């Protein structure tokens, strides 16, 4: 399955929230080897940490990039890591026009499908970021 299919599976069929869906879909697609217990750490970021703040799907994307790129700690790799995260945020905003859950929901939320379109767009932003990384 591709990343979008994994996203649909975890969001629509398994009923994970936005941040959980991104980390789980990426774990499958990119073979991140994250165990079940560790993936639970993303659970509290759904719905903008349940406050409407930073979108949980964006936080999930940041977690995926961290797992893919950080060897020991972010401060040791800031010169390369910071621009990648900034690129991801840019790509996310390009797709969704905002980073705040409360603002994204106004346009992207579906009463029946909830935030699936948001999570799909976040997946596209993540894939674009990773592809850009491999093309530099």
N, C-alpha and C positions, 0 to 999 in steps of 0.2 A: 504494500500500500504506500501511497505517497503521503506527504505531510498533511495535506488537506483532508485526505481520507481518514487518517488517524485522528485529526481534530474532530471531524464529524462523529467518528466512533466514540471518542471519550466524552464529547459534550452532549451529543444527542442520544446515544445509546447507554452510556455508563453514567451520565448525569453529573459529571464533575464540573466545578466552576471554571471560570475563565483562566485563572492562573494555573490551576491543577491540570486543565486540559492541555495548555501549551507545554508544560513540563513533561507530561505523560506522552503526548504525541511526539515531541522531539526526542524523548528517551527511546521510543520505538524506532523512529525514522533515522536518527543520527547515531543510534547505538551508544548512548551515553553511559550505560551501565549504572544507572541510579536505582538504588533499591527502594522498595515500597515505603519503608519507614522514612527515608530521606525525602521522598516526594511529598510527604505530608507537610513539610515545612512551608510549602506554597499555599496551603489551604486558607490561611487567614488573609490572603491578598485579594480574594474575590470581591467584586463590587467596589473596587477602589478601597480595599480594607474596610468594607462595609460602611464607608463614610462618603463615597462618591469621589474620593480623591484619585490619585494616580491609578489608572486602569490596571487591573490585575493581569490582563493579557500582556501588557507591556512589561510588567514586573516579571512575568513568566519568561518573556523573550530575553530579558536581561539575565535571568538565572541560567538560561540555556547557554548564552554566550559566555557567561562566567565559567560554566562547567567545561565548555569546549576550549577555552583559551587560557585560563589562569593556571599557572604551574604551582605557585606557592601562595602568593597573596597579590592583590591588585596593586598595592603600592610599589611592588617590585617591577610592575609592567605598565605603569601609568602612561608612558610615552606612546605605547601601542594600543593599550586597552581602552583608554579614555576616548580616542577618536572612533573606535569601533562602536562603543556604546552610544556615543553621540550620533553616529550614522544610523544606528538602529532606531533611536528616538526620532530622528529626521524621517526615516522611512515609514515609521509608524504614523507620524503626523501627516505624512504625504497620503497615506491610505485613509486615515480616519479623521484628519483635520483637527485633532486635539489629543491630549494625553490624559485628561481628566474624565473619569468614569461618568460623572454627572452630566457632562457636556456631550460625551459620545452617545450616551443612552438616548438623548433627545432625538437623534437622527437614526441610530442603528438598532435600537431595541425593538424586538418583535414580541408582542404579547404571547404568541404561541411558541415561538422558537427561542425566546429570551435573547441572549447575547451571542448566538451562534455566528451571526454575520460579523460581529466585532472580532471574535476569536479567529475566524477565517481570515479576515483582513490582517490581523496581527501575525498570523502564520505567514502570510505573503510578505509582510515587512521583515520578518525574521529570515525567510528564505532569501529575500533580496540582499539583506545584509551579509549573510553567509556567502552568497554568490559573489558579491562585491569583494569580499575578503579573499576569496580564492582567485579573483581576477586581478589582484594587485601585486 
